[in-house]
Amino acid sequence: MTEDLEKLKRAIESGTKVISLSGLTSIPAKAYMLTKLRAETGKRFAIVTESNQELESWESDLGFFQSAIRDPQSAIVTLPSFEADPYSGISPHAETQEQRALGLWQLANDNGDFAILTARSLIQRSVTPDQIAALGCVLVRDEDMPPEELVERLFACGYVREEPLFGPGQLSVRGQDLKDWAFFAAERFGDEKFKRNLKDRIDFAANGETFSGWEFFMPLVKPLTANVFDHLKDHILVIDEPVAVEHTLINLYEHLTANFEAITESGDVGLTPNDLFLMPEELRELLETRSSLELRALGRTAAATDEEFAVGDATDTAPSFFFDGWKSY
């Protein structure tokens, strides 16, 4: 190991609350450094990236370096974010839902020495790890499982009826949770101004059928009582380019608030941002409970200058999610 890497290893092993590392100008360089740290310290890391695009690059590069240093025991878990606006009436991509479900299942079963997630995934609410662990099942060749038990588990995992089948997350049976949603939705959105936009959704749900964007309404039946920090256990949080991640979160919170207000004023329905995502103060408190490693291409002085001029007026109306609590060492 180089002298710098040895110093970083000692800082991590000593339990230093926040470590800032600059000068790594590419994802491959960062992935190599973390792979070496994982091999030398045995620690687990949760890497927060700006978007799904960076997540894919991290996954590829970590896998390459793991293979190069022959560390097959080190598993990589990914938690991509839903790119669909929860107030657009559009469902998240089925493959993204599948990847997230698999990632949460792996974490619930104590896999994932590297967890890679996006800024948006960091604030997305979820069901609890215990609920995730209880939902899955393992099918073994030459062993029987009653079909009705399998169907029940698939329902519990969020599978929906589609005939014919054409994608992941679908099976050819009717979904019961949607019928429950129709009842709760009629109570939650009882105001007359919502009646027209709610009717078609309730008609579909009452028959056990999905509608576009239904995934963002189901917490009305099954509240999301956990968050990604509950799933990460003892992972050290690694923030890849904190300024970029912070800007992404500021913009996301602003859009969520504006879009929710817009649909409500127009008479459309949707759950509040707080039903679906951690709020800024919750996020700040959770971040303060974790050891963290900041990865910056630029040094902290340059990053502070970048922060001052790039954020501009945004910091006047939105809280700073990282820097207020992370500058004390």
Summary of the structure (lengths in Angstrom):
residues: 329
radius of gyration: 21.6
end to end distance: 24.6
largest distance: 67.8
contacts: 975
relative contact order: 0.15
helix: 53%
strand: 11%
